[in-house]
Amino acid sequence: MIDGMIGDVCVSTIHEMEIRLPCRTWFPPEDFEFSMSPVASATPADLQRYRDAGVHELYLTPVFHRQVRTAAEVTTLLEELARAWVEPAAAL
């Protein structure tokens, strides 16, 4: 997994993996999916950049947003993440 990279580094790394992995595993590039967690400073505005870089799936880590202590705070944070990240991603 490529963690915390976006932009040229991510694009070149994914491109290199798409070239090399099929040669070593006999699987075509479309059989591979690239997933990562966005960096803590990423915003929903970066979603298109991740997609353009070849990332298929982002794993949102709510720990970067704020510490939660109760079940109600967890629910609230997950709802906020859904509104901020999932809804814009669905519109791409």
N, CA, C and O atoms as a CHARMM CRD file, in Angstrom:
* protein
*
  368
    1    1 MET  N      0.84400  -1.18400   0.00000 PROA 1      0.00000
    2    1 MET  CA     0.00000   0.00000   0.00000 PROA 1      0.00000
    3    1 MET  C      0.88200   1.23800   0.00000 PROA 1      0.00000
    4    1 MET  O      1.90000   1.28100   0.69200 PROA 1      0.00000
    5    2 ILE  N      0.50400   2.21800  -0.75400 PROA 2      0.00000
    6    2 ILE  CA     1.19800   3.49900  -0.78800 PROA 2      0.00000
    7    2 ILE  C      0.45500   4.39500   0.18400 PROA 2      0.00000
    8    2 ILE  O     -0.73200   4.65600  -0.01200 PROA 2      0.00000
    9    3 ASP  N      1.11300   4.86700   1.21400 PROA 3      0.00000
   10    3 ASP  CA     0.41100   5.62500   2.23900 PROA 3      0.00000
   11    3 ASP  C      0.92000   7.05400   2.29400 PROA 3      0.00000
   12    3 ASP  O      2.12100   7.29400   2.41700 PROA 3      0.00000
   13    4 GLY  N      0.00900   7.98400   2.20200 PROA 4      0.00000
   14    4 GLY  CA     0.35100   9.37400   2.44500 PROA 4      0.00000
   15    4 GLY  C      1.01600  10.11000   1.30200 PROA 4      0.00000
   16    4 GLY  O      1.61700  11.15900   1.53100 PROA 4      0.00000
   17    5 MET  N      0.93400   9.60900   0.08600 PROA 5      0.00000
   18    5 MET  CA     1.53800  10.30600  -1.03800 PROA 5      0.00000
   19    5 MET  C      0.44400  10.74800  -1.99900 PROA 5      0.00000
   20    5 MET  O     -0.55400  10.05500  -2.20000 PROA 5      0.00000
   21    6 ILE  N      0.65300  11.89600  -2.57400 PROA 6      0.00000
   22    6 ILE  CA    -0.26100  12.34800  -3.60900 PROA 6      0.00000
   23    6 ILE  C      0.54700  13.20100  -4.58400 PROA 6      0.00000
   24    6 ILE  O      1.61200  13.71600  -4.24200 PROA 6      0.00000
   25    7 GLY  N      0.04400  13.33700  -5.75900 PROA 7      0.00000
   26    7 GLY  CA     0.72500  14.14000  -6.75900 PROA 7      0.00000
   27    7 GLY  C      1.68300  13.30900  -7.58300 PROA 7      0.00000
   28    7 GLY  O      1.43000  12.13200  -7.84300 PROA 7      0.00000
   29    8 ASP  N      2.78800  13.92300  -7.99800 PROA 8      0.00000
   30    8 ASP  CA     3.72100  13.27700  -8.91800 PROA 8      0.00000
   31    8 ASP  C      4.30400  11.98800  -8.35100 PROA 8      0.00000
   32    8 ASP  O      4.47700  11.01500  -9.08500 PROA 8      0.00000
   33    9 VAL  N      4.61200  11.97000  -7.04900 PROA 9      0.00000
   34    9 VAL  CA     5.19600  10.76500  -6.45100 PROA 9      0.00000
   35    9 VAL  C      4.21700   9.61200  -6.53800 PROA 9      0.00000
   36    9 VAL  O      4.58900   8.50300  -6.92200 PROA 9      0.00000
   37   10 CYS  N      2.97700   9.86800  -6.18700 PROA 10     0.00000
   38   10 CYS  CA     1.95100   8.83000  -6.22900 PROA 10     0.00000
   39   10 CYS  C      1.71100   8.38500  -7.66300 PROA 10     0.00000
   40   10 CYS  O      1.63400   7.18700  -7.93400 PROA 10     0.00000
   41   11 VAL  N      1.59600   9.31500  -8.56600 PROA 11     0.00000
   42   11 VAL  CA     1.33500   8.99000  -9.96300 PROA 11     0.00000
   43   11 VAL  C      2.45900   8.13000 -10.52200 PROA 11     0.00000
   44   11 VAL  O      2.19800   7.11300 -11.16300 PROA 11     0.00000
   45   12 SER  N      3.70300   8.52500 -10.28700 PROA 12     0.00000
   46   12 SER  CA     4.82300   7.76200 -10.83800 PROA 12     0.00000
   47   12 SER  C      4.93400   6.39300 -10.17500 PROA 12     0.00000
   48   12 SER  O      5.27700   5.41700 -10.84300 PROA 12     0.00000
   49   13 THR  N      4.65500   6.30000  -8.88800 PROA 13     0.00000
   50   13 THR  CA     4.72900   5.01300  -8.19400 PROA 13     0.00000
   51   13 THR  C      3.64700   4.06900  -8.69100 PROA 13     0.00000
   52   13 THR  O      3.93000   2.90300  -8.96500 PROA 13     0.00000
   53   14 ILE  N      2.42500   4.54200  -8.81200 PROA 14     0.00000
   54   14 ILE  CA     1.34200   3.69800  -9.30500 PROA 14     0.00000
   55   14 ILE  C      1.61400   3.30100 -10.75100 PROA 14     0.00000
   56   14 ILE  O      1.40400   2.14600 -11.12200 PROA 14     0.00000
   57   15 HSD  N      2.07500   4.23800 -11.56900 PROA 15     0.00000
   58   15 HSD  CA     2.37500   3.91400 -12.96400 PROA 15     0.00000
   59   15 HSD  C      3.44900   2.82300 -13.03700 PROA 15     0.00000
   60   15 HSD  O      3.32000   1.88000 -13.81700 PROA 15     0.00000
   61   16 GLU  N      4.49700   2.94700 -12.23700 PROA 16     0.00000
   62   16 GLU  CA     5.55800   1.94200 -12.23700 PROA 16     0.00000
   63   16 GLU  C      5.02500   0.58000 -11.78400 PROA 16     0.00000
   64   16 GLU  O      5.39300  -0.45200 -12.34500 PROA 16     0.00000
   65   17 MET  N      4.16800   0.58200 -10.78200 PROA 17     0.00000
   66   17 MET  CA     3.58500  -0.67900 -10.31400 PROA 17     0.00000
   67   17 MET  C      2.69200  -1.30100 -11.38200 PROA 17     0.00000
   68   17 MET  O      2.68300  -2.52100 -11.55200 PROA 17     0.00000
   69   18 GLU  N      1.94300  -0.47400 -12.09900 PROA 18     0.00000
   70   18 GLU  CA     1.08300  -0.99900 -13.15700 PROA 18     0.00000
   71   18 GLU  C      1.90100  -1.66000 -14.26000 PROA 18     0.00000
   72   18 GLU  O      1.43800  -2.60100 -14.90600 PROA 18     0.00000
   73   19 ILE  N      3.10900  -1.17000 -14.47100 PROA 19     0.00000
   74   19 ILE  CA     3.98200  -1.74800 -15.49700 PROA 19     0.00000
   75   19 ILE  C      4.65100  -3.01900 -14.99100 PROA 19     0.00000
   76   19 ILE  O      4.69200  -4.02300 -15.70200 PROA 19     0.00000
   77   20 ARG  N      5.17400  -2.98300 -13.77000 PROA 20     0.00000
   78   20 ARG  CA     5.98200  -4.09100 -13.26100 PROA 20     0.00000
   79   20 ARG  C      5.17800  -5.27400 -12.72600 PROA 20     0.00000
   80   20 ARG  O      5.56500  -6.42300 -12.94100 PROA 20     0.00000
   81   21 LEU  N      4.07400  -5.01700 -12.03900 PROA 21     0.00000
   82   21 LEU  CA     3.33900  -6.12000 -11.41400 PROA 21     0.00000
   83   21 LEU  C      2.85000  -7.16700 -12.41400 PROA 21     0.00000
   84   21 LEU  O      3.02000  -8.35900 -12.15800 PROA 21     0.00000
   85   22 PRO  N      2.25400  -6.78100 -13.53300 PROA 22     0.00000
   86   22 PRO  CA     1.80400  -7.81100 -14.47400 PROA 22     0.00000
   87   22 PRO  C      2.94900  -8.68000 -14.98800 PROA 22     0.00000
   88   22 PRO  O      2.75500  -9.86900 -15.24300 PROA 22     0.00000
   89   23 CYS  N      4.12900  -8.10300 -15.14200 PROA 23     0.00000
   90   23 CYS  CA     5.28500  -8.86700 -15.63100 PROA 23     0.00000
   91   23 CYS  C      5.69400  -9.94100 -14.63000 PROA 23     0.00000
   92   23 CYS  O      6.17100 -11.00500 -15.02200 PROA 23     0.00000
   93   24 ARG  N      5.51400  -9.67400 -13.36600 PROA 24     0.00000
   94   24 ARG  CA     5.94500 -10.61200 -12.33900 PROA 24     0.00000
   95   24 ARG  C      4.84200 -11.55800 -11.89600 PROA 24     0.00000
   96   24 ARG  O      5.12000 -12.60300 -11.30800 PROA 24     0.00000
   97   25 THR  N      3.61100 -11.20700 -12.16900 PROA 25     0.00000
   98   25 THR  CA     2.49400 -12.02200 -11.66900 PROA 25     0.00000
   99   25 THR  C      1.59800 -12.56000 -12.77500 PROA 25     0.00000
  100   25 THR  O      0.70600 -13.36300 -12.50100 PROA 25     0.00000
  101   26 TRP  N      1.80800 -12.14900 -13.99300 PROA 26     0.00000
  102   26 TRP  CA     0.98400 -12.57400 -15.14200 PROA 26     0.00000
  103   26 TRP  C     -0.45400 -12.10100 -15.04700 PROA 26     0.00000
  104   26 TRP  O     -1.34100 -12.70400 -15.65200 PROA 26     0.00000
  105   27 PHE  N     -0.70400 -11.03400 -14.30200 PROA 27     0.00000
  106   27 PHE  CA    -2.03900 -10.44800 -14.22400 PROA 27     0.00000
  107   27 PHE  C     -2.02000  -9.11500 -14.97000 PROA 27     0.00000
  108   27 PHE  O     -1.04000  -8.37600 -14.88500 PROA 27     0.00000
  109   28 PRO  N     -3.07300  -8.80700 -15.68600 PROA 28     0.00000
  110   28 PRO  CA    -3.12000  -7.50600 -16.36900 PROA 28     0.00000
  111   28 PRO  C     -3.26700  -6.36500 -15.35200 PROA 28     0.00000
  112   28 PRO  O     -3.77500  -6.59000 -14.25400 PROA 28     0.00000
  113   29 PRO  N     -2.83500  -5.15600 -15.69500 PROA 29     0.00000
  114   29 PRO  CA    -2.88800  -4.02200 -14.76500 PROA 29     0.00000
  115   29 PRO  C     -4.28200  -3.75200 -14.20700 PROA 29     0.00000
  116   29 PRO  O     -4.41400  -3.32900 -13.05900 PROA 29     0.00000
  117   30 GLU  N     -5.31900  -3.99000 -15.00300 PROA 30     0.00000
  118   30 GLU  CA    -6.67500  -3.70300 -14.51000 PROA 30     0.00000
  119   30 GLU  C     -7.10100  -4.64800 -13.39000 PROA 30     0.00000
  120   30 GLU  O     -8.12300  -4.41200 -12.74600 PROA 30     0.00000
  121   31 ASP  N     -6.33900  -5.71200 -13.14600 PROA 31     0.00000
  122   31 ASP  CA    -6.64400  -6.61000 -12.02600 PROA 31     0.00000
  123   31 ASP  C     -6.14500  -6.06800 -10.68900 PROA 31     0.00000
  124   31 ASP  O     -6.43300  -6.64700  -9.64200 PROA 31     0.00000
  125   32 PHE  N     -5.40500  -4.97100 -10.71400 PROA 32     0.00000
  126   32 PHE  CA    -4.86700  -4.38100  -9.49300 PROA 32     0.00000
  127   32 PHE  C     -5.67100  -3.15400  -9.11300 PROA 32     0.00000
  128   32 PHE  O     -6.08700  -2.37800  -9.97400 PROA 32     0.00000
  129   33 GLU  N     -5.88800  -2.98600  -7.81500 PROA 33     0.00000
  130   33 GLU  CA    -6.53400  -1.78900  -7.29600 PROA 33     0.00000
  131   33 GLU  C     -5.59200  -1.14600  -6.29500 PROA 33     0.00000
  132   33 GLU  O     -4.95900  -1.83100  -5.49200 PROA 33     0.00000
  133   34 PHE  N     -5.50700   0.15800  -6.34900 PROA 34     0.00000
  134   34 PHE  CA    -4.62300   0.89800  -5.46400 PROA 34     0.00000
  135   34 PHE  C     -5.47100   1.63900  -4.43300 PROA 34     0.00000
  136   34 PHE  O     -6.34400   2.43800  -4.77200 PROA 34     0.00000
  137   35 SER  N     -5.18400   1.34600  -3.16100 PROA 35     0.00000
  138   35 SER  CA    -5.90600   1.94800  -2.04200 PROA 35     0.00000
  139   35 SER  C     -4.90300   2.61300  -1.11500 PROA 35     0.00000
  140   35 SER  O     -3.76500   2.16300  -0.98500 PROA 35     0.00000
  141   36 MET  N     -5.33300   3.67300  -0.48000 PROA 36     0.00000
  142   36 MET  CA    -4.45500   4.36600   0.45900 PROA 36     0.00000
  143   36 MET  C     -5.27700   5.22800   1.40100 PROA 36     0.00000
  144   36 MET  O     -6.46400   5.46700   1.17700 PROA 36     0.00000
  145   37 SER  N     -4.63700   5.68200   2.44000 PROA 37     0.00000
  146   37 SER  CA    -5.23300   6.65600   3.35100 PROA 37     0.00000
  147   37 SER  C     -4.71300   8.02400   2.95400 PROA 37     0.00000
  148   37 SER  O     -3.51700   8.18600   2.71500 PROA 37     0.00000
  149   38 PRO  N     -5.59600   9.01100   2.88100 PROA 38     0.00000
  150   38 PRO  CA    -5.10100  10.34700   2.53900 PROA 38     0.00000
  151   38 PRO  C     -4.25900  10.90300   3.68400 PROA 38     0.00000
  152   38 PRO  O     -4.42600  10.51600   4.84100 PROA 38     0.00000
  153   39 VAL  N     -3.36800  11.80100   3.34900 PROA 39     0.00000
  154   39 VAL  CA    -2.56700  12.45900   4.37700 PROA 39     0.00000
  155   39 VAL  C     -3.48600  13.28400   5.26800 PROA 39     0.00000
  156   39 VAL  O     -4.58500  13.66200   4.86000 PROA 39     0.00000
  157   40 ALA  N     -3.03200  13.55900   6.47600 PROA 40     0.00000
  158   40 ALA  CA    -3.85600  14.28900   7.44400 PROA 40     0.00000
  159   40 ALA  C     -4.26800  15.66600   6.94100 PROA 40     0.00000
  160   40 ALA  O     -5.33200  16.16800   7.30200 PROA 40     0.00000
  161   41 SER  N     -3.43700  16.27300   6.11800 PROA 41     0.00000
  162   41 SER  CA    -3.74500  17.61500   5.61600 PROA 41     0.00000
  163   41 SER  C     -4.65000  17.60800   4.38600 PROA 41     0.00000
  164   41 SER  O     -5.03900  18.67200   3.90500 PROA 41     0.00000
  165   42 ALA  N     -4.99000  16.43300   3.87200 PROA 42     0.00000
  166   42 ALA  CA    -5.83700  16.35200   2.67700 PROA 42     0.00000
  167   42 ALA  C     -7.24500  16.85100   2.98000 PROA 42     0.00000
  168   42 ALA  O     -7.72200  16.78500   4.11300 PROA 42     0.00000
  169   43 THR  N     -7.88300  17.34500   1.94500 PROA 43     0.00000
  170   43 THR  CA    -9.26600  17.80300   2.06200 PROA 43     0.00000
  171   43 THR  C    -10.08000  17.13600   0.94800 PROA 43     0.00000
  172   43 THR  O     -9.51400  16.56700   0.01500 PROA 43     0.00000
  173   44 PRO  N    -11.39300  17.20800   1.05000 PROA 44     0.00000
  174   44 PRO  CA   -12.21600  16.65000  -0.03000 PROA 44     0.00000
  175   44 PRO  C    -11.89600  17.25300  -1.40100 PROA 44     0.00000
  176   44 PRO  O    -12.15900  16.62500  -2.42700 PROA 44     0.00000
  177   45 ALA  N    -11.34200  18.44500  -1.42900 PROA 45     0.00000
  178   45 ALA  CA   -10.95600  19.05800  -2.69700 PROA 45     0.00000
  179   45 ALA  C     -9.84900  18.26200  -3.39000 PROA 45     0.00000
  180   45 ALA  O     -9.63800  18.41600  -4.59300 PROA 45     0.00000
  181   46 ASP  N     -9.14200  17.41400  -2.64300 PROA 46     0.00000
  182   46 ASP  CA    -8.06600  16.59200  -3.20500 PROA 46     0.00000
  183   46 ASP  C     -8.56800  15.30100  -3.83600 PROA 46     0.00000
  184   46 ASP  O     -7.77600  14.57600  -4.43700 PROA 46     0.00000
  185   47 LEU  N     -9.84300  14.99200  -3.72200 PROA 47     0.00000
  186   47 LEU  CA   -10.36900  13.72100  -4.23100 PROA 47     0.00000
  187   47 LEU  C    -10.04900  13.49600  -5.70000 PROA 47     0.00000
  188   47 LEU  O     -9.65200  12.39700  -6.08700 PROA 47     0.00000
  189   48 GLN  N    -10.21500  14.50800  -6.50700 PROA 48     0.00000
  190   48 GLN  CA    -9.94900  14.35600  -7.94000 PROA 48     0.00000
  191   48 GLN  C     -8.47200  14.07400  -8.18400 PROA 48     0.00000
  192   48 GLN  O     -8.13000  13.30100  -9.07800 PROA 48     0.00000
  193   49 ARG  N     -7.59800  14.69000  -7.40100 PROA 49     0.00000
  194   49 ARG  CA    -6.15500  14.44200  -7.55400 PROA 49     0.00000
  195   49 ARG  C     -5.82900  12.98500  -7.24900 PROA 49     0.00000
  196   49 ARG  O     -5.04000  12.36800  -7.96400 PROA 49     0.00000
  197   50 TYR  N     -6.42400  12.42700  -6.19700 PROA 50     0.00000
  198   50 TYR  CA    -6.19500  11.01500  -5.89100 PROA 50     0.00000
  199   50 TYR  C     -6.69500  10.13400  -7.03800 PROA 50     0.00000
  200   50 TYR  O     -6.02400   9.18500  -7.44400 PROA 50     0.00000
  201   51 ARG  N     -7.86600  10.45800  -7.54400 PROA 51     0.00000
  202   51 ARG  CA    -8.43300   9.67100  -8.64100 PROA 51     0.00000
  203   51 ARG  C     -7.54200   9.76200  -9.88200 PROA 51     0.00000
  204   51 ARG  O     -7.25900   8.75300 -10.52800 PROA 51     0.00000
  205   52 ASP  N     -7.10500  10.98000 -10.20700 PROA 52     0.00000
  206   52 ASP  CA    -6.24000  11.17300 -11.36400 PROA 52     0.00000
  207   52 ASP  C     -4.90900  10.44400 -11.20600 PROA 52     0.00000
  208   52 ASP  O     -4.29500  10.04000 -12.19400 PROA 52     0.00000
  209   53 ALA  N     -4.46800  10.28000  -9.96400 PROA 53     0.00000
  210   53 ALA  CA    -3.20500   9.59000  -9.69700 PROA 53     0.00000
  211   53 ALA  C     -3.33600   8.07900  -9.85700 PROA 53     0.00000
  212   53 ALA  O     -2.33200   7.36800  -9.87800 PROA 53     0.00000
  213   54 GLY  N     -4.56800   7.58700  -9.97000 PROA 54     0.00000
  214   54 GLY  CA    -4.76600   6.15400 -10.13400 PROA 54     0.00000
  215   54 GLY  C     -5.20200   5.43200  -8.88100 PROA 54     0.00000
  216   54 GLY  O     -5.26000   4.20300  -8.85800 PROA 54     0.00000
  217   55 VAL  N     -5.51300   6.19200  -7.82700 PROA 55     0.00000
  218   55 VAL  CA    -5.98400   5.58600  -6.58800 PROA 55     0.00000
  219   55 VAL  C     -7.44500   5.19300  -6.76800 PROA 55     0.00000
  220   55 VAL  O     -8.27100   6.01200  -7.16800 PROA 55     0.00000
  221   56 HSD  N     -7.75700   3.93300  -6.46900 PROA 56     0.00000
  222   56 HSD  CA    -9.11500   3.43200  -6.62600 PROA 56     0.00000
  223   56 HSD  C     -9.96500   3.64200  -5.37700 PROA 56     0.00000
  224   56 HSD  O    -11.18000   3.81900  -5.47000 PROA 56     0.00000
  225   57 GLU  N     -9.33000   3.62300  -4.21800 PROA 57     0.00000
  226   57 GLU  CA   -10.09400   3.69300  -2.97300 PROA 57     0.00000
  227   57 GLU  C     -9.28400   4.41600  -1.90400 PROA 57     0.00000
  228   57 GLU  O     -8.09000   4.16600  -1.74200 PROA 57     0.00000
  229   58 LEU  N     -9.94600   5.31500  -1.17500 PROA 58     0.00000
  230   58 LEU  CA    -9.32500   5.99500  -0.04600 PROA 58     0.00000
  231   58 LEU  C     -9.90500   5.44200   1.24400 PROA 58     0.00000
  232   58 LEU  O    -11.11400   5.24000   1.35700 PROA 58     0.00000
  233   59 TYR  N     -9.03900   5.20000   2.20800 PROA 59     0.00000
  234   59 TYR  CA    -9.47600   4.77800   3.54000 PROA 59     0.00000
  235   59 TYR  C     -9.42200   5.99300   4.44300 PROA 59     0.00000
  236   59 TYR  O     -8.34800   6.52500   4.72000 PROA 59     0.00000
  237   60 LEU  N    -10.57300   6.42300   4.89600 PROA 60     0.00000
  238   60 LEU  CA   -10.63000   7.59800   5.75800 PROA 60     0.00000
  239   60 LEU  C    -10.30800   7.18200   7.18900 PROA 60     0.00000
  240   60 LEU  O    -10.86300   6.21500   7.71000 PROA 60     0.00000
  241   61 THR  N     -9.41600   7.91700   7.80200 PROA 61     0.00000
  242   61 THR  CA    -9.02200   7.62200   9.17400 PROA 61     0.00000
  243   61 THR  C     -9.47800   8.76700  10.06600 PROA 61     0.00000
  244   61 THR  O     -8.83500   9.81600  10.10800 PROA 61     0.00000
  245   62 PRO  N    -10.57200   8.57400  10.77100 PROA 62     0.00000
  246   62 PRO  CA   -11.13100   9.66500  11.57000 PROA 62     0.00000
  247   62 PRO  C    -10.22900  10.12800  12.69600 PROA 62     0.00000
  248   62 PRO  O    -10.45300  11.20200  13.25400 PROA 62     0.00000
  249   63 VAL  N     -9.22400   9.35800  13.04300 PROA 63     0.00000
  250   63 VAL  CA    -8.34000   9.75200  14.13000 PROA 63     0.00000
  251   63 VAL  C     -7.63400  11.07000  13.82600 PROA 63     0.00000
  252   63 VAL  O     -7.24800  11.78500  14.75100 PROA 63     0.00000
  253   64 PHE  N     -7.45600  11.40700  12.54000 PROA 64     0.00000
  254   64 PHE  CA    -6.78700  12.65000  12.18700 PROA 64     0.00000
  255   64 PHE  C     -7.64200  13.87800  12.48600 PROA 64     0.00000
  256   64 PHE  O     -7.11100  14.98000  12.62800 PROA 64     0.00000
  257   65 HSD  N     -8.91500  13.70600  12.57900 PROA 65     0.00000
  258   65 HSD  CA    -9.80400  14.85100  12.73500 PROA 65     0.00000
  259   65 HSD  C     -9.86700  15.33900  14.17100 PROA 65     0.00000
  260   65 HSD  O     -9.65600  16.52200  14.43600 PROA 65     0.00000
  261   66 ARG  N    -10.15100  14.45400  15.08400 PROA 66     0.00000
  262   66 ARG  CA   -10.16500  14.80600  16.50700 PROA 66     0.00000
  263   66 ARG  C    -10.38300  13.53700  17.31300 PROA 66     0.00000
  264   66 ARG  O    -10.90000  12.54100  16.80700 PROA 66     0.00000
  265   67 GLN  N     -9.98700  13.59200  18.54700 PROA 67     0.00000
  266   67 GLN  CA   -10.16100  12.44000  19.42100 PROA 67     0.00000
  267   67 GLN  C    -11.62600  12.35800  19.85700 PROA 67     0.00000
  268   67 GLN  O    -12.24700  13.37200  20.17500 PROA 67     0.00000
  269   68 VAL  N    -12.16100  11.15600  19.86500 PROA 68     0.00000
  270   68 VAL  CA   -13.54000  10.95100  20.30800 PROA 68     0.00000
  271   68 VAL  C    -13.53400  10.07200  21.55500 PROA 68     0.00000
  272   68 VAL  O    -12.66400   9.21800  21.73000 PROA 68     0.00000
  273   69 ARG  N    -14.52200  10.30000  22.41500 PROA 69     0.00000
  274   69 ARG  CA   -14.55500   9.58000  23.68300 PROA 69     0.00000
  275   69 ARG  C    -15.82700   8.77300  23.89700 PROA 69     0.00000
  276   69 ARG  O    -15.83900   7.84200  24.70200 PROA 69     0.00000
  277   70 THR  N    -16.88400   9.11200  23.19800 PROA 70     0.00000
  278   70 THR  CA   -18.15600   8.42500  23.42400 PROA 70     0.00000
  279   70 THR  C    -18.69500   7.89300  22.09700 PROA 70     0.00000
  280   70 THR  O    -18.25300   8.29300  21.02000 PROA 70     0.00000
  281   71 ALA  N    -19.65300   6.98900  22.20500 PROA 71     0.00000
  282   71 ALA  CA   -20.28400   6.43700  21.00900 PROA 71     0.00000
  283   71 ALA  C    -20.98100   7.53700  20.20900 PROA 71     0.00000
  284   71 ALA  O    -20.96800   7.51800  18.97800 PROA 71     0.00000
  285   72 ALA  N    -21.58100   8.48100  20.90100 PROA 72     0.00000
  286   72 ALA  CA   -22.25800   9.58900  20.21700 PROA 72     0.00000
  287   72 ALA  C    -21.25700  10.43400  19.43300 PROA 72     0.00000
  288   72 ALA  O    -21.55800  10.88400  18.32700 PROA 72     0.00000
  289   73 GLU  N    -20.06100  10.65300  20.00200 PROA 73     0.00000
  290   73 GLU  CA   -19.03600  11.41600  19.28300 PROA 73     0.00000
  291   73 GLU  C    -18.54000  10.64900  18.05100 PROA 73     0.00000
  292   73 GLU  O    -18.25500  11.25300  17.01700 PROA 73     0.00000
  293   74 VAL  N    -18.43700   9.33100  18.15900 PROA 74     0.00000
  294   74 VAL  CA   -18.03200   8.50600  17.01500 PROA 74     0.00000
  295   74 VAL  C    -19.06700   8.63200  15.89900 PROA 74     0.00000
  296   74 VAL  O    -18.71900   8.83100  14.73500 PROA 74     0.00000
  297   75 THR  N    -20.32900   8.51500  16.26700 PROA 75     0.00000
  298   75 THR  CA   -21.40900   8.63000  15.28600 PROA 75     0.00000
  299   75 THR  C    -21.37800   9.98900  14.60800 PROA 75     0.00000
  300   75 THR  O    -21.49400  10.07900  13.38600 PROA 75     0.00000
  301   76 THR  N    -21.22100  11.03900  15.38800 PROA 76     0.00000
  302   76 THR  CA   -21.17800  12.38800  14.83000 PROA 76     0.00000
  303   76 THR  C    -19.99800  12.54300  13.87400 PROA 76     0.00000
  304   76 THR  O    -20.14900  13.09700  12.78500 PROA 76     0.00000
  305   77 LEU  N    -18.82300  12.05400  14.27800 PROA 77     0.00000
  306   77 LEU  CA   -17.65200  12.16300  13.42400 PROA 77     0.00000
  307   77 LEU  C    -17.82800  11.39100  12.12500 PROA 77     0.00000
  308   77 LEU  O    -17.45700  11.88900  11.06200 PROA 77     0.00000
  309   78 LEU  N    -18.38500  10.19100  12.18600 PROA 78     0.00000
  310   78 LEU  CA   -18.60400   9.40800  10.96900 PROA 78     0.00000
  311   78 LEU  C    -19.60700  10.09000  10.04100 PROA 78     0.00000
  312   78 LEU  O    -19.44600  10.05900   8.82000 PROA 78     0.00000
  313   79 GLU  N    -20.63000  10.69900  10.61000 PROA 79     0.00000
  314   79 GLU  CA   -21.58800  11.43300   9.78200 PROA 79     0.00000
  315   79 GLU  C    -20.92000  12.63000   9.10800 PROA 79     0.00000
  316   79 GLU  O    -21.19300  12.92900   7.94600 PROA 79     0.00000
  317   80 GLU  N    -20.03800  13.31500   9.85000 PROA 80     0.00000
  318   80 GLU  CA   -19.31800  14.45000   9.27600 PROA 80     0.00000
  319   80 GLU  C    -18.39600  13.98700   8.14400 PROA 80     0.00000
  320   80 GLU  O    -18.31900  14.63400   7.10000 PROA 80     0.00000
  321   81 LEU  N    -17.69800  12.87000   8.35500 PROA 81     0.00000
  322   81 LEU  CA   -16.82700  12.33300   7.30900 PROA 81     0.00000
  323   81 LEU  C    -17.62800  11.95300   6.06800 PROA 81     0.00000
  324   81 LEU  O    -17.18700  12.18200   4.94200 PROA 81     0.00000
  325   82 ALA  N    -18.79200  11.37700   6.27800 PROA 82     0.00000
  326   82 ALA  CA   -19.64000  10.99900   5.13800 PROA 82     0.00000
  327   82 ALA  C    -20.05500  12.22900   4.34300 PROA 82     0.00000
  328   82 ALA  O    -19.98600  12.23200   3.11400 PROA 82     0.00000
  329   83 ARG  N    -20.48500  13.27400   5.04300 PROA 83     0.00000
  330   83 ARG  CA   -20.89400  14.50200   4.34500 PROA 83     0.00000
  331   83 ARG  C    -19.70700  15.16600   3.64200 PROA 83     0.00000
  332   83 ARG  O    -19.83300  15.63800   2.51200 PROA 83     0.00000
  333   84 ALA  N    -18.56700  15.19900   4.31200 PROA 84     0.00000
  334   84 ALA  CA   -17.41500  15.92500   3.78400 PROA 84     0.00000
  335   84 ALA  C    -16.68800  15.16400   2.67400 PROA 84     0.00000
  336   84 ALA  O    -16.19300  15.77900   1.73000 PROA 84     0.00000
  337   85 TRP  N    -16.61800  13.81700   2.77500 PROA 85     0.00000
  338   85 TRP  CA   -15.80900  13.03500   1.84500 PROA 85     0.00000
  339   85 TRP  C    -16.61400  12.12300   0.93300 PROA 85     0.00000
  340   85 TRP  O    -16.38900  12.10200  -0.27700 PROA 85     0.00000
  341   86 VAL  N    -17.53700  11.37900   1.49400 PROA 86     0.00000
  342   86 VAL  CA   -18.23900  10.35800   0.71300 PROA 86     0.00000
  343   86 VAL  C    -19.19400  10.98500  -0.30200 PROA 86     0.00000
  344   86 VAL  O    -19.23900  10.56100  -1.45600 PROA 86     0.00000
  345   87 GLU  N    -19.93800  11.97000   0.11500 PROA 87     0.00000
  346   87 GLU  CA   -20.86700  12.62300  -0.81100 PROA 87     0.00000
  347   87 GLU  C    -20.12900  13.27800  -1.99500 PROA 87     0.00000
  348   87 GLU  O    -20.55400  13.09600  -3.13500 PROA 87     0.00000
  349   88 PRO  N    -19.04100  14.03200  -1.76400 PROA 88     0.00000
  350   88 PRO  CA   -18.30400  14.58100  -2.91200 PROA 88     0.00000
  351   88 PRO  C    -17.68200  13.48700  -3.78500 PROA 88     0.00000
  352   88 PRO  O    -17.63500  13.62900  -5.00600 PROA 88     0.00000
  353   89 ALA  N    -17.20900  12.40900  -3.17900 PROA 89     0.00000
  354   89 ALA  CA   -16.61200  11.32700  -3.96000 PROA 89     0.00000
  355   89 ALA  C    -17.65200  10.66700  -4.85800 PROA 89     0.00000
  356   89 ALA  O    -17.34700  10.28200  -5.98700 PROA 89     0.00000
  357   90 ALA  N    -18.86300  10.53900  -4.36500 PROA 90     0.00000
  358   90 ALA  CA   -19.92600   9.92300  -5.14900 PROA 90     0.00000
  359   90 ALA  C    -20.28400  10.78500  -6.36400 PROA 90     0.00000
  360   90 ALA  O    -20.80200  10.27600  -7.35800 PROA 90     0.00000
  361   91 ALA  N    -20.01000  12.06600  -6.28200 PROA 91     0.00000
  362   91 ALA  CA   -20.34100  12.96400  -7.37500 PROA 91     0.00000
  363   91 ALA  C    -19.27700  12.97500  -8.48200 PROA 91     0.00000
  364   91 ALA  O    -19.50200  13.54700  -9.54900 PROA 91     0.00000
  365   92 LEU  N    -18.13100  12.35100  -8.23600 PROA 92     0.00000
  366   92 LEU  CA   -17.06900  12.34500  -9.25800 PROA 92     0.00000
  367   92 LEU  C    -17.43300  11.47000 -10.43300 PROA 92     0.00000
  368   92 LEU  O    -16.65500  11.35200 -11.38000 PROA 92     0.00000
